[in-house]
Amino acid sequence: MKVVLLKDVAKIGKMNEIKDVSDGHALNYLIPQKLAKTATTGAIKEAERMQRENEAKKIIQKDLLLKNFGDVKGVKITMTAKSSNKGHLFSGIHKEEIIKAMHEQTRLEIDPEFLILEHPIKEIGEHELEVKIEDRAVKFTLEIKSELH
């Protein structure tokens, strides 16, 4: 059964992609969970339009980030999180949280795909992170402080 994904679904695809999945998986899981809808002609056209819009937005954001690339270099972002006495965070800090903090503190917008983060940060202290676009890369510092409880 052909479906249009309404959200990113692990091991299947990204939002607005048209995928061929088994009827049972589509009818019993994807559609009831509002992760996908049946791929009608109208839904396919809408998904293709949304994909084109998203690509255009990414190109604009990429160009803007390249222009402001120097502004990212050497920036220090500070976040607080709950941690144990040994400095381990109770929950990891992910790309989206880092990007949100960067935007709040510096007004710079970065797409998550440009931020290099192999795994969530799970310890307090300073962490050097990298933003990479094509062959250019800059580093900035993320300082995680322990939140007082």
N, C-alpha and C positions, 0 to 999 in steps of 0.2 A: 504494500500500500504506500502510495506517495503521500508525504506530509510536508508541511512547511513548519519549520521549527520557530517557536515564539520566544524561546530562550536558548542559551547555550546548554547543551546536554552532553555530559561526559560520554565519550566513546561513540557518539553519534554525529554531532556537528555543532555548528555555531548558529546563532540567531539569524533568521531569514534565509537559511539554506533549505533547499528542497532535497529531501532524502527519501530513499526507498527502504522501508522497514517492514517487518512482518506485520500482518494484520492484527494478530493478537497483541503484540507489543504496542501498536498504535492505539487500538481500541480499549485495551485494559489499563494502559499506563500513561502514555504520552498525551492523549487527548483529554482524559479525565483530570490529569494533573495540570492541564492548561500549559503544557510544554510544547504542544504542536497542534496544528489543525489540518484537516484534510486538504490536499493540494488541488483545489478547484482552479479553473482558469483565472478567475479574478484574484484568488489568493496568490497564485504564482506571479502574476503581473505586479501585485502589491509588494511581494517579497523582493522581486528584482529591482523595483523602484527604490525600496528601502536600502538594498545593498549598494546601489549606485550613490545614494545620498550619503551613506556611511563612508564609502570610499572617498567621496569628495571632501567630507569633513576631516577625515584622517589626513588627506593631502594638505589641506589648509592648516591643520594643527601641526603637522610635521614641518611645514615651511615656517610657521610662526616660531616654533621651538628652535629651529635652526638659526633664525634671526636673533633669538634671545639666548642662544646657547652659552655665551659668555656669562650671562647673569646667573646661571646654575652653578658655574664653577666656584668652588670654595664656600658655597652657602652652608650654613649650619642650621639644621632643623631640630627643634627640641620637642620631645613627646614625653608624656608620663604614662605609666602603666603599673598595675598592681604586680608586686613581685614577692618572692619568698625572702627570707633573711639572707640566703646565699646569693641573691641576685638573679634568680631564674624567674622569668615572667610566667604568670599563671596561664596566659594565652598569648600565642605568637602574634607579632605585628606583621600584617600583610601589605602588599603593594598598594592596595586601594587606600588604606589608612595613611600610609606614608605620603601618597599623592595628595590626599585631602589636607594633611598637615602642611605640606609644602605650599599648597594653594592658599591656605589661610594665613601663613606666615610670610609668604613672598609674592603672592598673586601670580605665580607662574603655573601654567597648566601643562601637565605632562600626561600623555597617554600611557596607561599601564604597560603596554607592550615595549615601550622604550626604556623603562626602568629595569635594570638588571638586578634580580633578587632570586637566588637559587632556591632558598627556603625561607619561611617566616623567621623573623628575628625573635629570639627567645631569652635574651639576657640584657640586663641593664648595661649602660656604658655607651661609648662612642663607636659607631659603625660607619665605615667608609663605603658609600654606595656609588653606583655608576649609572649615568643616563647615556644611552648609546643610540645614535641614529646613523644608519648606514655604516660608514667607516670612521665617524667622529664620535668621540666619547669624552665626557667630563665627569669629574667626581665631586661629590658633596658629602657632608658629614651629617649623620643622624645621631642625635644624643637621646638616649632613653634614660629617663630618671624614674626612680621608684616613687610610686604614689603613696602618700601616707594614709594609713587606714585608721 
